[in-house]
Amino acid sequence: MEQRQLEYLAKDFLQPLISGANILEQSVPSSKRDSLVALDDPCTIHFKAEKADPYRLVLRRSQAFEKVASGTVTESDVVEAFVHVVNAMQEGLQAWYKADLRATFPRRVVAKALCSTKREEEAVLVAIDQLAAWAGQQYEGRPIPAAIGFLPDALAGSVPFSDMCRENFSAVISNGYDTLLTCNFNSEVLGHETLATPTNFPVFSPYRLGAVAQWARDGRIALVLNRAGEILIFRDSQLRFARRAGRWHFLTHEPVITQMGRPDSKDVRNAVYATCLDASFARTGACIGIVISSNAQEWTTIAVSPDDRLQPATSVKARVLAPFVGTRKFQDLDRRLRQELVAIDGATLLDHKGNILAIGAILKIPGGSTGGGRLAAAKALSTLGVGIKVSQDGGISGFHDSNDVPKFMVM
C-alpha cells in the first residue's frame, strides 16, 4: 500500500483510538519476512498494510503498551484490527464512495479487535449502529439508555434483533446499568437479564456499570448506551472501548497502574485509578495528588490553606468531611464516596499509604502555568509524587516530577 495513504488513515483512525500515541513522521524499512504488526519495544509498535510493503509505520507513545497475551485485547490487537480493515477496504478507499467507507472505519476496527469471527463482528456492528441511532433520539422526551449483551454458543433466538428495534418498545427494555437485553451472535434476541450487584466491583470499569462489567466475561461482550449518549463496550469484565463525543477510544488498564508507579502500594494505585474512571464517566472532573514518603513534609507548601486539611479539622468543610472519612484510608472508602469527594472543587491529596491529607484544596501554582487550572494543578502536585487530572470531558492524564509530557493517558 502506498505509504502516504496508510499514514493518512492511521492518523485519522488509529492514532485517536490509542491514548497518547502518535504516528511518527519517519517510517522504518521492512522486508517480506517482517510481520504486519510488531511490538518493537514497550513503547513502540511497527506496522504495515501488506507483506510486500518496503516500510513499516511507527506508532509510539511515552506510556508503555500492554504486552501481547492470548485472551486479552491489547494495543497490538487494535493495530492488527486496523490493518485488517485497511486491507478489506483498500479498493473501496480509492473509489467514489470512499467518504462513506471512511465514516464506517472506526466502528469496524473496534468490532474486529473485540471479536474472533466474522459472524461476531457483524453482530457487534449491528448493535453499535443501533445504540448510535438511539443516542440521537429520545423516548418521551428523555435520552435513551440501553444495554445489549452477546452470549457465545447460545441457542437460536426468538426474533431478529433488527426486527425488534423497529418497534418503539425496544428503546426501554433495558436501563443501561443493571438490566440488559441478551442476544446470540446471529443477532437474534434471546431474553432479558436483571443483574445482581457485584460483591466486588470490577476495578477496570466505572462503578455504576460494575454489574454489566461483571456480566461481560467468559466470551461475553456487553455494549451500553448511557444517558450522555456515550457507547461503552465491555469484555473480560473490563471497559475496553468507549465512544465519547463522536470519537472511539481503546482503554488498557494494567499498564496505567504500572506507569503510575507511585506509591509502592498497588491497592492505593488501583483505588485512585478506579476513582478516576468514576469521575470521568460521571463528568465531574477531578484533580488528585499522591504524596510519596520522601515528600511527606512538603505537601503543605502547595496546599497552603489549613482550611482544606482534614487534620486538624478547623474549617466547616473539614469538620463536615473528616467524619465521613474517619480513620479509613482512601482505598478502604466506598467508591461512591470517593467519587463525590474528588468532585469537590479543588484537589484531593493522599499520602503514600492512602491517608487523605486534604480535600478540595486550593493549590499554590507557579506563575506562568498554561493549559487550564486542573492541568497546572496536576503538574504542581506531580512534584510531590503523582499528579492526576480528570477533565470534565473525561480525559485522564497523570504526571510525574512536573514534566509536561504525561506519564500516562486514558481517553
DAHU-V14729 format. One record per residue. N is the residue number from 0. OMEGA is omega in whole degrees, -180 to 180 (* if undefined). D_FIRST is the distance of its C-alpha to the first C-alpha in Angstrom with 1 decimal. Layout:
# DAHU-V14729
n=<N/N>
omega=<OMEGA/OMEGA>
d_first=<D_FIRST/D_FIRST>
This chain:
# DAHU-V14729
n=<0/1/2/3/4/5/6/7/8/9/10/11/12/13/14/15/16/17/18/19/20/21/22/23/24/25/26/27/28/29/30/31/32/33/34/35/36/37/38/39/40/41/42/43/44/45/46/47/48/49/50/51/52/53/54/55/56/57/58/59/60/61/62/63/64/65/66/67/68/69/70/71/72/73/74/75/76/77/78/79/80/81/82/83/84/85/86/87/88/89/90/91/92/93/94/95/96/97/98/99/100/101/102/103/104/105/106/107/108/109/110/111/112/113/114/115/116/117/118/119/120/121/122/123/124/125/126/127/128/129/130/131/132/133/134/135/136/137/138/139/140/141/142/143/144/145/146/147/148/149/150/151/152/153/154/155/156/157/158/159/160/161/162/163/164/165/166/167/168/169/170/171/172/173/174/175/176/177/178/179/180/181/182/183/184/185/186/187/188/189/190/191/192/193/194/195/196/197/198/199/200/201/202/203/204/205/206/207/208/209/210/211/212/213/214/215/216/217/218/219/220/221/222/223/224/225/226/227/228/229/230/231/232/233/234/235/236/237/238/239/240/241/242/243/244/245/246/247/248/249/250/251/252/253/254/255/256/257/258/259/260/261/262/263/264/265/266/267/268/269/270/271/272/273/274/275/276/277/278/279/280/281/282/283/284/285/286/287/288/289/290/291/292/293/294/295/296/297/298/299/300/301/302/303/304/305/306/307/308/309/310/311/312/313/314/315/316/317/318/319/320/321/322/323/324/325/326/327/328/329/330/331/332/333/334/335/336/337/338/339/340/341/342/343/344/345/346/347/348/349/350/351/352/353/354/355/356/357/358/359/360/361/362/363/364/365/366/367/368/369/370/371/372/373/374/375/376/377/378/379/380/381/382/383/384/385/386/387/388/389/390/391/392/393/394/395/396/397/398/399/400/401/402/403/404/405/406/407/408/409/410>
omega=<180/-170/-176/180/178/177/179/-179/-179/180/-180/-168/-179/-177/180/-179/-171/-172/175/-176/177/172/-179/-179/-176/175/177/180/-180/177/180/-180/-176/177/-179/-178/-180/173/-174/173/-174/-176/-173/174/174/179/175/-175/-175/-178/-176/-178/-177/-177/165/175/-175/174/-174/171/-179/179/-178/172/178/178/180/179/-179/177/178/176/-179/177/178/177/179/178/178/177/177/-180/179/-179/176/-179/-179/-175/-169/-179/-179/-180/175/-172/-177/-179/-176/179/178/179/179/-180/-178/-169/-173/-178/178/176/179/-178/-180/-179/-177/-164/-179/180/178/180/178/179/-177/178/180/178/178/-180/177/-178/179/178/177/177/178/180/179/-178/173/174/-176/174/-178/176/-177/168/-179/174/-180/180/180/180/177/175/-179/177/178/180/-175/-173/173/-178/-179/177/179/-175/174/179/-177/-176/-176/-176/-174/-179/165/-174/174/176/175/166/179/174/-180/-180/168/-178/166/-178/175/-179/178/-176/-175/178/169/-168/178/174/-178/173/174/-177/177/-179/-171/178/170/-175/-175/-180/-179/180/177/-180/-180/179/-172/179/177/177/178/176/179/177/-178/168/179/-175/176/-179/179/177/180/-178/-176/171/-180/178/179/168/-176/179/175/175/-176/-180/176/-176/179/177/172/-180/173/-164/-177/177/178/178/179/-177/175/167/-176/-3/179/-177/177/177/178/-179/177/-179/179/-179/178/179/174/176/-180/179/180/-175/169/179/179/-172/180/171/-174/175/176/-177/179/-171/-178/178/-173/-179/-172/-169/-179/176/177/174/-165/-175/176/-179/-177/-174/-179/179/-7/-178/-176/-178/176/180/-177/-180/175/-171/-176/177/176/-177/-176/179/-177/174/-177/-177/-180/178/172/-178/180/177/180/-178/-180/178/-178/178/178/-177/-176/-175/173/-179/177/170/-172/177/-179/174/-178/-177/-176/179/-179/-174/171/-171/172/-175/178/177/179/179/-178/173/178/-174/-178/179/179/179/180/179/177/179/-178/177/179/-178/179/173/-176/177/170/-177/-178/175/169/-178/180/179/179/-175/171/164/176/179/177/179/-180/174/176/179/176/180/*>
d_first=<0.0/3.8/6.1/8.7/7.5/7.0/10.3/11.9/11.5/12.6/15.5/16.5/16.5/16.4/18.4/21.4/21.6/22.5/25.6/25.8/22.2/20.1/16.6/17.6/16.7/16.4/13.6/14.8/14.0/12.9/13.6/13.2/16.4/15.1/14.9/12.0/14.6/17.7/20.7/21.2/24.5/26.3/24.8/21.2/18.2/15.1/11.9/8.2/6.3/6.5/9.5/8.5/6.4/9.5/9.7/10.6/11.6/15.4/17.3/21.0/24.3/28.0/28.8/28.0/25.7/27.4/27.4/25.6/28.3/28.8/30.2/28.9/26.0/24.6/21.9/19.8/20.2/19.1/15.9/15.3/16.3/13.8/10.9/12.6/13.1/9.5/8.9/12.3/11.8/8.4/10.5/13.3/11.6/11.6/15.2/18.5/19.0/16.0/18.7/20.2/17.2/16.7/20.4/20.1/17.1/19.3/21.9/19.5/18.2/21.9/23.0/20.4/21.4/25.1/25.2/25.1/25.1/23.7/27.3/27.7/24.6/25.9/29.3/28.2/26.2/29.4/31.4/29.2/29.3/33.1/33.7/31.7/33.9/37.0/36.0/36.6/39.9/43.4/46.1/49.6/48.5/46.7/43.1/42.0/41.3/40.0/38.9/37.2/37.1/35.3/37.2/35.6/37.5/39.7/41.9/41.5/42.0/44.4/42.4/38.7/37.5/36.3/39.8/41.5/39.5/40.9/44.3/45.3/46.8/43.4/42.8/45.8/45.9/44.3/44.9/41.7/43.3/45.6/45.3/42.4/41.6/40.4/38.0/36.5/32.9/33.7/34.3/38.0/40.6/42.6/45.0/45.7/46.3/48.3/47.1/49.6/49.6/48.0/50.5/48.0/45.3/41.8/40.9/37.3/38.0/39.9/43.6/44.1/41.4/42.6/43.9/40.6/38.8/41.4/40.9/37.1/37.4/37.3/34.2/35.2/33.0/34.8/33.7/36.1/36.5/38.9/41.2/39.0/36.3/34.0/32.3/32.6/31.2/33.1/32.4/34.3/37.0/34.8/33.2/29.4/27.9/29.5/28.7/30.8/31.1/28.1/25.7/24.8/25.6/25.3/28.6/29.2/32.8/34.1/32.1/33.7/37.1/36.3/35.0/38.1/39.9/43.3/46.0/46.4/47.3/44.4/46.6/46.8/43.0/42.4/44.9/43.6/40.0/41.3/43.3/40.4/38.6/41.8/42.2/38.6/38.9/42.5/41.2/44.1/42.4/43.9/44.4/45.3/46.4/47.1/49.7/49.5/52.9/52.9/52.9/55.4/57.8/55.4/54.1/57.2/56.3/53.3/54.7/57.9/59.8/62.1/61.9/58.4/59.4/60.5/63.0/65.5/65.0/66.9/65.2/65.3/61.6/61.9/65.1/63.3/60.1/61.6/63.3/60.1/58.6/61.8/61.3/58.0/54.8/51.7/50.0/53.2/53.2/52.1/48.5/49.9/52.3/49.8/47.5/50.5/51.6/48.3/48.2/51.3/50.6/50.3/49.1/49.9/50.7/51.1/52.2/50.6/52.5/51.7/55.0/54.6/55.8/55.3/54.0/53.1/53.6/53.4/51.9/52.7/49.5/49.2/49.4/46.3/44.1/41.2/39.0/41.6/44.6/42.9/40.3/43.0/45.2/42.5/42.0/45.8/46.2/43.6/46.1/48.3/45.6/42.9/42.5/40.5/39.7/39.0/38.4/39.8/36.3/35.7/33.6/35.0/34.9/36.9/38.1/39.9/42.2/41.7/38.2/36.1/33.0/33.4/33.9/32.4/31.0/30.8/29.4>
